[in-house]
Amino acid sequence: MPNVFQIEGTILLVVTLVFLAVKIFALVTSLMFTPEHYRAAGKLTKPAWVAILGLGVAAAILLPGSPLGLLNLVFVIAAFVFLADVRPALRGLYQR
């Protein structure tokens, strides 16, 4: 029978992997649009988003720690902001 620490460890591993997948998806998506799309959408520039999301992926890989740590949460929130706000604006321009 697994103890509470094994269950907690498994849950944290799953959360860590999900957060990493979200950050990688946001980074790859940010690379798919041109700088002109970012300017037309009135969002932060492409190099800025790629740097933010790239640093988030690098930090998750190079600085393993709790998925609920401050640095990790900052980059996860940045990835969610990109996916919820920037990506729809860019896709709207791309489909026109």
Secondary structure, 3 states (H helix, E strand, C coil): CCCHHHHHHHHHHHHHHHHHHHHHHHHHHHHCCCHHHHHHHCCCCHHHHHHHHHHHHHHHHHCCCCCCCHHHHHHHHHHHHHHHHHHHHHHHHHCC
